[in-house]
Amino acid sequence: MEGPAIDSDGECFSSISLNATSLNTEAYYNKAVNYTLMVTFISFLQVLLLIRQMEHSNTQSGAAKVSILMIGQQALMDAYVCLLNLTSGILVESLFNAFATAAFFKFVVFSIFEMRYLLSIWKARRPLQNGESWETMRRELSVLYSCF
């Protein structure tokens, strides 16, 4: 492709050459499938490690030692990765199944395991006090859930 340009001497209409090559979509599809397999494997490993961590901190004093901010941050990151994978699957229709699988596993990690662990940490850090109603605790819990 050639078009007009201005030289350093100020001359107009000197030529510019551009070469365009085709995009190898097959290689990108293979990389995307490998990515989704890796995310699925990492999600499975993350569930196993999270269950192990929950077993080690199953007492109230053990759960109180775990940082609620770090578990919340990890849950938030997993939720964003879930949405990113789902959006990528919607944008590239031919890879929807692969990206939807990865998004599903990240959603399971986020919604079931990490939120459950977050709730147990919250309960360990904030036991029910005398004279406090269940409604007050429910309100505070709904504020915690609405953050996510």
C-alpha positions in Angstrom: 0.0 0.0 0.0 1.4 3.3 -1.0 0.3 6.8 -0.1 1.5 10.4 0.0 3.8 11.6 2.7 6.0 14.6 3.4 9.8 14.2 3.3 12.2 15.8 5.7 13.0 18.2 2.8 9.4 19.3 2.7 8.7 17.5 -0.6 5.2 16.2 -0.9 4.1 12.9 -2.4 7.0 10.7 -1.6 5.9 7.1 -1.2 5.4 5.0 2.0 5.4 1.2 1.8 3.3 -0.9 4.2 3.2 -4.6 4.3 0.2 -6.3 5.9 0.2 -10.0 6.9 -2.7 -12.2 7.8 -3.5 -13.1 11.4 -3.1 -16.7 12.4 -6.3 -17.2 14.4 -5.7 -20.9 14.9 -2.6 -20.2 17.1 -4.6 -17.7 19.2 -7.4 -20.2 19.6 -5.0 -22.9 20.8 -3.5 -20.4 23.3 -6.9 -19.5 24.5 -7.9 -23.1 25.1 -4.6 -23.7 26.9 -5.3 -20.6 29.1 -8.8 -21.9 30.0 -7.4 -25.4 30.8 -4.8 -23.7 33.1 -7.4 -21.5 34.8 -9.6 -24.6 35.4 -6.7 -26.6 36.9 -5.6 -23.6 39.1 -9.2 -23.2 40.3 -9.4 -26.9 41.2 -6.1 -26.6 43.1 -7.3 -23.4 44.7 -10.4 -25.2 46.0 -8.2 -28.0 47.5 -5.9 -25.6 49.2 -8.7 -23.4 50.5 -10.4 -26.5 52.0 -7.1 -27.4 53.7 -6.8 -23.9 55.1 -10.4 -24.0 56.3 -9.6 -27.2 58.1 -6.6 -25.7 59.9 -8.6 -22.7 61.0 -11.9 -24.4 61.9 -11.8 -23.2 65.5 -13.0 -19.7 66.4 -9.6 -18.6 67.6 -7.9 -20.0 64.4 -10.4 -18.3 62.1 -9.9 -15.0 64.0 -6.2 -15.0 63.1 -6.9 -15.1 59.3 -7.1 -11.7 57.6 -10.6 -11.0 56.4 -9.2 -8.3 54.0 -7.0 -10.8 52.2 -9.7 -13.4 51.8 -12.0 -10.7 50.6 -9.4 -9.4 48.2 -8.9 -12.9 46.8 -12.6 -13.4 46.5 -13.0 -10.1 44.7 -10.1 -11.0 42.3 -11.7 -14.4 41.5 -15.0 -12.8 40.8 -13.4 -10.4 38.4 -11.5 -13.2 36.7 -14.9 -15.0 36.4 -16.5 -12.0 34.7 -13.4 -11.5 32.5 -13.6 -15.1 31.3 -17.3 -14.9 30.7 -17.0 -11.7 28.7 -14.2 -13.2 26.6 -16.4 -16.2 25.9 -19.2 -13.9 24.8 -16.9 -11.9 22.5 -15.3 -14.9 20.8 -18.2 -17.2 20.1 -16.1 -20.1 18.9 -14.4 -20.3 22.3 -17.5 -19.8 24.5 -17.5 -23.3 25.9 -13.9 -23.1 27.0 -14.2 -19.7 28.6 -17.5 -20.5 30.2 -16.0 -23.6 31.8 -13.2 -21.5 33.3 -15.7 -18.8 34.4 -17.9 -21.5 36.0 -15.0 -22.9 38.1 -13.9 -19.4 39.2 -17.5 -18.7 40.1 -17.7 -21.8 42.2 -14.4 -20.9 44.0 -15.7 -17.4 44.7 -19.4 -17.9 45.5 -19.2 -21.2 47.5 -15.8 -21.6 49.1 -14.4 -18.1 49.5 -17.6 -16.5 50.6 -18.2 -19.3 53.1 -14.7 -18.9 54.5 -15.2 -15.1 54.6 -18.4 -15.7 56.6 -16.7 -18.0 59.1 -13.9 -15.5 59.6 -16.4 -12.7 60.1 -18.4 -14.7 62.7 -15.1 -15.6 64.5 -14.1 -12.0 64.7 -17.5 -10.7 65.8 -19.3 -13.0 68.2 -22.8 -12.4 69.2 -22.9 -10.1 72.3 -25.4 -10.1 75.1 -28.4 -7.9 74.4 -27.7 -7.7 70.7 -30.5 -8.7 68.4 -30.3 -11.1 65.5 -31.6 -8.3 63.2 -28.5 -6.2 64.0 -26.2 -9.1 63.1 -28.2 -9.7 59.9 -27.9 -6.1 58.9 -24.2 -6.1 59.3 -23.9 -9.4 57.4 -26.0 -7.9 54.5 -23.5 -5.0 54.4 -20.7 -7.5 54.1 -22.4 -9.3 51.3 -23.4 -6.1 49.5 -19.7 -5.2 49.3 -19.3 -8.1 46.9 
